[in-house]
Amino acid sequence: MLIAVTDDLQIHEARRETVLAIIPAYFEEQFIGQVIRQVLQHVQAVLVIDDGSLDATASEAEAAGAKVIRHPTNIGKGAALKTGLRYVAALDAAFFLFLDGDGQHDPSDIPTFFEAMNDSQADLLVGNRMNNPEAMPLVRRWTNQFMSWQIGKICKIPLPDSQCGFRLARKELLPILMAASDRFEFESESIILAVRHGFRIGFVPIRTIYTGQQSKIHPLRDTIRYIRLMSRYRHP
């Protein structure tokens, strides 16, 4: 469905037929099939980027109905997302939905993203886990709050949850997303770049599920990358 605004401008409505989901995955054979089946209840298609897994992630994803692209080695979450974006760029989708493959994002929240996008006309919607963060491990909560505060200072806007990978973006944001980092800094840097290029950011309250999933973040290596990212954008 298209909502006519002027004779030469149209704004797409976010709904099943206009959204493609992109899921980066690394050793997610336990969760990926269920995630995909639930996501397909809300979007037209799911693309999984298997970022060098050595388990059955790819075959489980295909069996659940996703298109799968495999990286021969692990090259990073941001790189996986950009592989997906390159693939879907030419397809007929006005929006890209991003979520993780480990079951921490609840696909039943997807309609909330659609409703918020259509009501706000934001360019990028980010899931906000901080309205009810009790389920989040304490160290992750503190880390997320600190990083969100830091990135908010750079962007000069309040950012309740800058690290959440559950997002809905307009296709017009594609050049910004392709310019972001190849690893876990992707989430932070894409927000910074979007704000600096005049795109509108919004947040959607979501539920986050922790059932013993192992974090893929390497504490020392990714902390160093985060510090470098902050240094790069500390000043305009």
Buried (B, 14 or more C-beta within 10 A) or exposed (E): EEEEEEEEEEEBBBBEEBBBBBBBBBBBBBBBBBBBBBBBEBBBBBBBBBBBBEBBBBBBBBBBEBBBBBBEEBBBBBBBBBBBBEBBEEEEBBBBBBBBBBBBBBBEBBBBBBEBBBEEEBBBBBBBBBEEBEEBEEEBBEBBBEBBEBBBEBBEEEBBBBBBBBBBBBBEBBEBBBEBBBBBBBBBBBBBBBBBEEBEBBBBBBBBEEEEBEEBBEEEEBEEBBEEBBEEBEEE
